Protein backbone atom coordinates (compact mmCIF):
# COMPACT_ATOMS: atom_id res chain seq x y z
CA UNK A 1 0.00 0.00 0.00
CA UNK A 2 2.84 2.37 0.90
CA UNK A 3 4.64 1.66 -2.38
CA UNK A 4 1.45 2.21 -4.37
CA UNK A 5 0.77 5.49 -2.59
CA UNK A 6 4.35 6.61 -3.22
CA UNK A 7 4.05 5.66 -6.90
CA UNK A 8 0.82 7.65 -7.24
CA UNK A 9 2.26 10.72 -5.50
CA UNK A 10 5.37 10.76 -7.68
CA UNK A 11 3.29 10.25 -10.83
CA UNK A 12 1.08 13.24 -10.04
CA UNK A 13 4.07 15.34 -9.03
CA UNK A 14 5.64 14.70 -12.43
CA UNK A 15 2.33 15.41 -14.13
CA UNK A 16 2.00 18.77 -12.37
CA UNK A 17 5.59 19.64 -13.23
CA UNK A 18 5.02 18.80 -16.91
CA UNK A 19 1.88 20.97 -16.96
CA UNK A 20 3.54 23.88 -15.18
CA UNK A 21 5.42 25.13 -18.23
CA UNK A 22 8.68 25.12 -16.25
CA UNK A 23 10.30 22.22 -18.12
CA UNK A 24 10.96 21.46 -21.79
CA UNK A 25 9.38 18.61 -23.75
CA UNK A 26 12.60 16.50 -23.80
CA UNK A 27 12.98 16.90 -20.04
CA UNK A 28 9.33 15.93 -19.52
CA UNK A 29 9.90 12.79 -21.55
CA UNK A 30 13.07 11.99 -19.59
CA UNK A 31 11.28 12.39 -16.26
CA UNK A 32 8.49 10.14 -17.55
CA UNK A 33 11.00 7.51 -18.67
CA UNK A 34 12.74 7.53 -15.28
CA UNK A 35 9.37 7.08 -13.58
CA UNK A 36 8.27 4.29 -15.95
CA UNK A 37 11.49 2.34 -15.39
CA UNK A 38 11.47 2.86 -11.62
CA UNK A 39 7.85 2.39 -10.50
CA UNK A 40 4.80 0.27 -11.25
CA UNK A 41 2.44 2.59 -13.12
CA UNK A 42 -0.83 2.87 -11.15
CA UNK A 43 -2.80 4.35 -14.06
CA UNK A 44 -1.21 2.73 -17.12
CA UNK A 45 -4.44 2.20 -19.10
CA UNK A 46 -5.91 5.61 -18.30
CA UNK A 47 -2.55 7.25 -19.00
CA UNK A 48 -2.40 5.77 -22.52
CA UNK A 49 -5.93 6.97 -23.29
CA UNK A 50 -5.20 10.44 -21.91
CA UNK A 51 -1.94 10.79 -23.85
CA UNK A 52 -3.67 9.82 -27.12
CA UNK A 53 -6.39 12.44 -26.56
CA UNK A 54 -3.96 15.11 -25.36
CA UNK A 55 -1.72 14.66 -28.38
CA UNK A 56 -4.57 15.28 -30.79
CA UNK A 57 -5.98 18.20 -28.77
CA UNK A 58 -2.53 19.79 -28.45
CA UNK A 59 -1.94 19.61 -32.20
CA UNK A 60 -5.28 21.33 -32.80
CA UNK A 61 -4.34 24.15 -30.39
CA UNK A 62 -0.94 24.51 -32.06
CA UNK A 63 -2.84 25.32 -35.24
CA UNK A 64 -3.86 28.65 -33.70
CA UNK A 65 -0.20 29.69 -33.90
CA UNK A 66 0.21 28.90 -37.58
CA UNK A 67 -0.51 30.79 -40.78
CA UNK A 68 -2.64 28.85 -43.27
CA UNK A 69 -0.56 29.94 -46.27
CA UNK A 70 2.61 28.50 -44.69
CA UNK A 71 0.77 25.32 -43.76
CA UNK A 72 -0.50 24.82 -47.34
CA UNK A 73 2.90 25.60 -48.87
CA UNK A 74 4.73 23.14 -46.62
CA UNK A 75 2.13 20.42 -47.05
CA UNK A 76 1.99 20.77 -50.84
CA UNK A 77 5.76 20.75 -51.34
CA UNK A 78 6.16 17.75 -49.06
CA UNK A 79 3.55 15.55 -50.79
CA UNK A 80 5.72 13.90 -53.46
CA UNK A 81 8.68 12.88 -51.32
CA UNK A 82 6.35 11.88 -48.50
CA UNK A 83 4.75 9.34 -50.84
CA UNK A 84 8.15 8.09 -52.05
CA UNK A 85 9.67 7.91 -48.58
CA UNK A 86 6.69 6.00 -47.13
CA UNK A 87 6.87 3.44 -49.93
CA UNK A 88 10.64 3.14 -49.50
CA UNK A 89 10.41 2.73 -45.72
CA UNK A 90 7.64 0.13 -45.90
CA UNK A 91 9.44 -2.07 -48.45
CA UNK A 92 12.80 -1.70 -46.73
CA UNK A 93 11.29 -2.40 -43.30
CA UNK A 94 9.65 -5.63 -44.45
CA UNK A 95 12.91 -6.72 -46.10
CA UNK A 96 14.90 -6.03 -42.92
CA UNK A 97 12.25 -7.81 -40.84
CA UNK A 98 12.65 -10.89 -43.04
CA UNK A 99 16.44 -10.63 -42.78
CA UNK A 100 16.29 -10.68 -38.97
CA UNK A 101 13.49 -13.29 -38.99
CA UNK A 102 11.01 -11.02 -37.19
CA UNK A 103 7.47 -12.43 -37.17
CA UNK A 104 5.22 -11.12 -39.92
CA UNK A 105 2.79 -8.96 -37.97
CA UNK A 106 5.34 -7.19 -35.70
CA UNK A 107 7.54 -6.63 -38.77
CA UNK A 108 4.65 -5.03 -40.65
CA UNK A 109 3.66 -2.87 -37.67
CA UNK A 110 7.22 -1.65 -37.02
CA UNK A 111 7.59 -0.81 -40.71
CA UNK A 112 4.28 1.09 -40.73
CA UNK A 113 5.17 2.94 -37.53
CA UNK A 114 8.52 4.04 -38.95
CA UNK A 115 7.14 4.91 -42.38
CA UNK A 116 4.21 7.07 -41.28
CA UNK A 117 3.66 8.21 -37.72
CA UNK A 118 4.70 5.77 -35.05
CA UNK A 119 2.10 4.64 -32.56
CA UNK A 120 -0.84 6.08 -34.51
CA UNK A 121 -0.04 3.97 -37.57
CA UNK A 122 0.48 0.87 -35.44
CA UNK A 123 -2.81 1.48 -33.61
CA UNK A 124 -4.62 1.81 -36.96
CA UNK A 125 -3.07 -1.17 -38.75
CA UNK A 126 -2.95 -3.54 -35.76
CA UNK A 127 -6.67 -4.37 -35.57
CA UNK A 128 -6.82 -4.84 -39.35
CA UNK A 129 -4.24 -7.65 -39.21
CA UNK A 130 -5.72 -9.07 -35.97
CA UNK A 131 -2.53 -8.33 -34.06
CA UNK A 132 -2.34 -9.95 -30.63
CA UNK A 133 -1.74 -7.84 -27.54
CA UNK A 134 1.89 -8.95 -27.24
CA UNK A 135 2.52 -8.19 -30.93
CA UNK A 136 1.14 -4.69 -30.44
CA UNK A 137 3.27 -4.27 -27.30
CA UNK A 138 6.46 -5.33 -29.09
CA UNK A 139 5.82 -2.99 -32.03
CA UNK A 140 4.78 -0.02 -29.91
CA UNK A 141 7.65 -0.57 -27.49
CA UNK A 142 10.20 -0.63 -30.32
CA UNK A 143 8.86 2.53 -31.93
CA UNK A 144 8.40 4.44 -28.66
CA UNK A 145 11.95 3.72 -27.52
CA UNK A 146 13.45 4.95 -30.79
CA UNK A 147 11.05 7.86 -30.81
CA UNK A 148 12.31 8.89 -27.37
CA UNK A 149 15.92 8.74 -28.53
CA UNK A 150 15.08 10.91 -31.56
CA UNK A 151 13.63 13.67 -29.42
CA UNK A 152 16.98 14.11 -27.68
CA UNK A 153 19.29 13.24 -30.58
CA UNK A 154 17.86 15.20 -33.50
CA UNK A 155 18.31 18.75 -32.13
CA UNK A 156 21.92 17.91 -31.20
CA UNK A 157 22.64 16.66 -34.74
CA UNK A 158 20.81 19.62 -36.26
CA UNK A 159 22.90 22.16 -34.35
CA UNK A 160 26.12 20.25 -35.05
CA UNK A 161 25.45 20.23 -38.80
CA UNK A 162 24.13 23.83 -38.80
CA UNK A 163 20.83 22.83 -40.37
CA UNK A 164 18.46 25.68 -41.14
CA UNK A 165 15.08 25.66 -39.43
CA UNK A 166 13.34 24.59 -42.64
CA UNK A 167 15.84 21.75 -43.13
CA UNK A 168 15.46 20.57 -39.56
CA UNK A 169 11.65 20.73 -39.64
CA UNK A 170 11.60 18.71 -42.85
CA UNK A 171 14.09 16.15 -41.54
CA UNK A 172 12.16 15.72 -38.29
CA UNK A 173 8.90 15.14 -40.15
CA UNK A 174 10.45 12.53 -42.41
CA UNK A 175 12.61 10.67 -39.89
CA UNK A 176 11.04 10.89 -36.39
CA UNK A 177 8.32 8.34 -35.72
CA UNK A 178 5.62 10.04 -33.65
CA UNK A 179 4.02 13.43 -34.21
CA UNK A 180 4.54 14.26 -30.54
CA UNK A 181 8.33 14.02 -30.78
CA UNK A 182 8.41 15.78 -34.16
CA UNK A 183 6.60 18.74 -32.61
CA UNK A 184 8.74 18.58 -29.46
CA UNK A 185 12.06 18.50 -31.34
CA UNK A 186 10.98 21.11 -33.90
CA UNK A 187 9.64 23.48 -31.23
CA UNK A 188 13.00 23.27 -29.47
CA UNK A 189 14.80 24.11 -32.74
CA UNK A 190 12.71 27.16 -33.70
CA UNK A 191 9.30 28.52 -34.80
CA UNK A 192 9.81 27.92 -38.53
CA UNK A 193 10.98 24.37 -37.86
CA UNK A 194 7.81 23.85 -35.81
CA UNK A 195 5.53 24.99 -38.64
CA UNK A 196 7.25 22.90 -41.30
CA UNK A 197 7.75 19.84 -39.10
CA UNK A 198 4.17 19.79 -37.81
CA UNK A 199 2.56 20.41 -41.19
CA UNK A 200 4.52 17.82 -43.14
CA UNK A 201 4.12 15.26 -40.35
CA UNK A 202 0.36 15.75 -40.29
CA UNK A 203 0.24 15.45 -44.08
CA UNK A 204 2.22 12.25 -43.64
CA UNK A 205 -0.25 11.00 -41.03
CA UNK A 206 -3.04 11.14 -43.61
CA UNK A 207 -1.35 8.22 -45.33
CA UNK A 208 -2.57 6.04 -42.46
CA UNK A 209 -5.89 5.82 -44.31
CA UNK A 210 -4.70 4.47 -47.71
CA UNK A 211 -2.16 2.19 -46.02
CA UNK A 212 -4.83 0.72 -43.74
CA UNK A 213 -7.18 0.28 -46.70
CA UNK A 214 -4.42 -1.52 -48.64
CA UNK A 215 -3.61 -3.82 -45.71
CA UNK A 216 -7.33 -4.50 -45.18
CA UNK A 217 -7.72 -5.47 -48.84
CA UNK A 218 -4.73 -7.80 -48.75
CA UNK A 219 -5.85 -9.38 -45.47
CA UNK A 220 -9.54 -9.26 -46.49
CA UNK A 221 -10.34 -7.58 -43.19
CA UNK A 222 -13.61 -5.75 -42.51
CA UNK A 223 -12.32 -3.80 -39.49
CA UNK A 224 -13.55 -0.20 -39.46
CA UNK A 225 -10.81 2.29 -40.38
CA UNK A 226 -10.38 5.33 -38.13
CA UNK A 227 -9.96 8.70 -39.88
CA UNK A 228 -7.54 11.19 -38.27
CA UNK A 229 -10.11 13.97 -37.85
CA UNK A 230 -7.83 16.05 -35.61
CA UNK A 231 -5.81 17.01 -38.71
CA UNK A 232 -8.88 18.73 -40.16
CA UNK A 233 -9.38 20.60 -36.87
CA UNK A 234 -5.71 21.66 -36.97
CA UNK A 235 -6.30 23.16 -40.43
CA UNK A 236 -9.46 24.92 -39.22
CA UNK A 237 -7.48 26.43 -36.34
CA UNK A 238 -4.90 27.72 -38.85
CA UNK A 239 -7.75 29.17 -40.96
CA UNK A 240 -9.13 30.94 -37.89
CA UNK A 241 -5.73 32.38 -37.02
CA UNK A 242 -5.16 33.59 -40.59
CA UNK A 243 -8.54 35.05 -41.55
CA UNK A 244 -10.27 36.02 -38.29
CA UNK A 245 -8.04 38.56 -36.49
CA UNK A 246 -10.89 39.75 -34.26
CA UNK A 247 -9.85 37.31 -31.53
CA UNK A 248 -6.15 37.65 -32.28
CA UNK A 249 -5.21 38.17 -28.64
CA UNK A 250 -6.49 34.68 -27.80
CA UNK A 251 -4.55 32.75 -30.44
CA UNK A 252 -1.08 32.93 -28.82
CA UNK A 253 -2.60 31.70 -25.54
CA UNK A 254 -4.28 28.77 -27.29
CA UNK A 255 -1.04 27.92 -29.10
CA UNK A 256 0.86 28.05 -25.79
CA UNK A 257 -1.77 25.74 -24.31
CA UNK A 258 -1.05 23.31 -27.14
CA UNK A 259 2.68 23.33 -26.30
CA UNK A 260 1.90 22.69 -22.64
CA UNK A 261 -0.40 19.82 -23.59
CA UNK A 262 2.35 18.36 -25.73
CA UNK A 263 4.78 18.48 -22.79
CA UNK A 264 2.27 16.59 -20.63
CA UNK A 265 1.73 14.10 -23.48
CA UNK A 266 5.43 13.29 -23.69
CA UNK A 267 5.61 12.85 -19.93
CA UNK A 268 2.72 10.37 -20.08
CA UNK A 269 4.32 8.51 -23.00
CA UNK A 270 7.54 8.24 -21.02
CA UNK A 271 5.76 6.78 -17.98
CA UNK A 272 4.34 4.05 -20.23
CA UNK A 273 7.76 2.60 -21.06
CA UNK A 274 8.54 0.06 -18.34
CA UNK A 275 11.07 -2.71 -17.76
CA UNK A 276 8.48 -5.25 -18.89
CA UNK A 277 8.06 -3.31 -22.15
CA UNK A 278 11.80 -3.48 -22.76
CA UNK A 279 11.78 -7.24 -22.11
CA UNK A 280 8.84 -7.79 -24.45
CA UNK A 281 10.51 -6.02 -27.35
CA UNK A 282 13.36 -8.50 -27.67
CA UNK A 283 16.48 -8.23 -29.78
CA UNK A 284 15.26 -8.98 -33.31
CA UNK A 285 12.38 -6.47 -33.55
CA UNK A 286 14.61 -3.86 -31.93
CA UNK A 287 17.36 -4.54 -34.50
CA UNK A 288 14.80 -4.20 -37.30
CA UNK A 289 13.53 -0.92 -35.88
CA UNK A 290 16.98 0.54 -35.26
CA UNK A 291 18.39 -0.38 -38.69
CA UNK A 292 15.30 0.81 -40.56
CA UNK A 293 15.19 4.08 -38.62
CA UNK A 294 18.92 4.69 -39.10
CA UNK A 295 18.70 4.19 -42.87
CA UNK A 296 15.61 6.44 -43.16
CA UNK A 297 17.15 9.16 -40.96
CA UNK A 298 20.57 9.17 -42.63
CA UNK A 299 19.21 8.94 -46.18
CA UNK A 300 16.67 11.73 -45.71
CA UNK A 301 19.27 13.94 -44.00
CA UNK A 302 21.76 13.46 -46.85
CA UNK A 303 19.10 14.25 -49.47
CA UNK A 304 18.00 17.37 -47.59
CA UNK A 305 21.55 18.66 -47.18
CA UNK A 306 22.25 17.98 -50.87
CA UNK A 307 19.19 20.02 -51.84
CA UNK A 308 17.33 17.10 -53.39
CA UNK A 309 14.52 17.50 -50.86
CA UNK A 310 13.45 20.96 -49.78
CA UNK A 311 10.41 22.94 -48.69
Buried (B, 14 or more C-beta within 10 A) or exposed (E): EEEEEEBBEBBEEBBEBBBEEEBBBBBBBBBBBBBBBEBEBBBEEEBBEBBBEBBBBBBBBBBBBBEBEBBBBBBEBBEEBBEEBBEBBBEBBBEBBEEBEBEEBBBBBBBBBBBBBBBBBBBBBBBBBEBEEEBBBBBBBBBBBBBBBBBBBBBEBBEEEEBBBBBBBBBBBBBBBBBBBBBBBBBBBBEBBBBBBBBBBBBBBBBBBEBBEEBBEEBEBEBEBEEBEBBEBBBBBBBBBBEEEEEEEEBEEBBBBBBBBBBBBBBBBBBBBBEEBBEBBBEBBBBBBBBBBEBBBEBBBEBBBEEEBBB
